């Protein structure tokens, strides 16, 4: 698996995928403080703007340590961060990872996440040499489940009480996309 000296930049028709920057703190706070946008995310919403830089630093630390990568999703027309997406829980020896993403609610239902995920999945298989990309999603998150299915992911199993959030345990479906089954990427 490749190790990077620089953060890989990706462009799509409408989007630029780049590192999340300190200057994105306002947009990160706006998305990560929205309880509805994070209802299935597995973390408590941010409560103070002061928490945004720590999250941005965590994204940077994941990349610099070689354990994760998180792209900021920016619309080309306004150069404003509207969400993030990336890979985490890397197993370099097994060439597998998990997909993670969120989008500011103002931009839902416009195809932005589909466009961004197609681009990073292509990059994950071809630039990072992953063999398997998984997505772990709560059963009630029907929009996210539909999105990964549209991207070619196959449902594998229901993981019982797999995620702990809000002092409760939640079941999660696991979906996967294997490189050999990813002809469109």
N, C-alpha and C positions, 0 to 999 in steps of 0.2 A: 504494500500500500504506500502511496506517495506521502512524503513529508514535504511541507511547503515552507519556502522562505518568505513568501508573500501571500496575502489573502486573495483567493481567486475571485475575480469579478465576472459576473454573468449578465448578459443583456437578453431580453426577450423583445417581442414587438412593442409592448407598452411599459415594460418594467426594467429597472436596473437593480441587480442584487449585489450588495456591497457590504462591507463590515458595518456593524452598528457602532455609531460614533457617540462620543460624549455630547456632541451638539444635538443628538437625537433624544436627549433626556425628556423633553416635554412630550414628544410623541410616544415614547416608551411608557411614561407615566399615564398618559391618556388611555392607552390600550390596556396596560397591566393593572390599572386601578378600576377597570370596568368589570363589575361582578358578573354581568351577563356574558361578556366576551370570554371570561375565564371560568365559567361555571363548570366546565369539564376538564379543566387544565391540571388540576391537582396541586394548586398553590393558592394561598390566600392573596387577594388583590392588594396591591400597594396602597398604602394609606397616606403617604407623604411623598412629595416631589423629591425629597432627600434620599429616598430609597432607589430611585431610578439609576443613579450612577453605579450603585453596587451591582445591579442586574446587568448593566452594560459591561462592567468589569468581569462579571462571571462569564459572559459570552466570550470576551477576549481571552480570559484564562483558559477556557475550554479549547480554544483554537491554539493558543501558544503552547499548551501542554500536549496537544495532539490527541485529545480525547473527544472533541466535539467541534462542530462548526455551525455558526448561526449567521445567516445572511439577513441584512436589513432589506426589506422590500420597499422600493421607492418608485413611485410613478414618474416616468420620464417627464411628463408635461408640467409637473409642479415641484419636482425634486424634494418631496416630503415623504418621510418614513410612514408607511401605512400598516406595517406588520413585520413579522420575522418568520423565517423558516430555516430548517437545517437538520443536521444529523447529530445524534448523541448515542450514548451507550455503545461506542465502537468496540468491536472485537477485531483488531487488526489481523490476528492470526487466523481467525475464522472468516475474515472478509465480510463482516455483517455489521449492521447498524440499525438504529431506529430513527424514524422520521418524526419531527415535531414542528408545529406551526401555530400561529395565531394571527388574526387580522383585526384591525380596528373596525368596530361595528359599522361605522359610516361607510365602509367600503365592501360590506358583505354583498353577495349575490351579483357581482359584476365579473366573475371569472378570474379575478386576480390571483387567488390562491391556486387555482388549477394551473394557470399559466406559470406561476413561480415554481410550483412543485414539479411540473413536467421538466423544467429546466434543471433543477437541482438533482432530480432522479437521473436524468441523462448524464449529468456531470458525475454523480455518484457511481454509476456503472462504468462509465468510460474514462473519467479522469481520476477517480479515486479507487477504481478497481474493486468495488463492492460486488459480491455475489448475491447478497440477500439484503433487502431493505424491509424492515417491519414497521408497522404502525399499531399502537396499542390505544384503543378507543373505548370509552364507556358506551354501553348499549343504548342509552338514551340520547347520545349525540348522533342523531340520524343524519344530519348534514355532513358531518365529517366522515361517517361510515360510507355515505353515498359518494363523497369525493374520492376516497381511496379506491373504491370499487371502479369508479369511472377511469381512474388512472391505471387500472389493471391488477390491483391487489386482490388476493384471494383470502377469504376468511378461513382461519385455521382452527381456532378454539376460543372458548370462553374461559378466561382466567378468573376463578372465583376469589372475591375479596382481595384483589391484586393491588389496589391503590388505596392509600389512606389519605383522606382530606376531610376537613371540617369535623374532625374527631369521629369519622365514620369510615367504614371499609366499603369499597366499590368494586363490582365486577368489571372486567374489561375484556373486550374482544381483541384478539391479535390477528392482524392481517399481514400478509407478506407478498412481496414481489421478488421473484428470482430473476437473475440476469437472463437465463436461458428462456424465460417466458416473457421477456420484455422487448418484443420485436420493435415497438414504436420508439424505443429509447436508443 
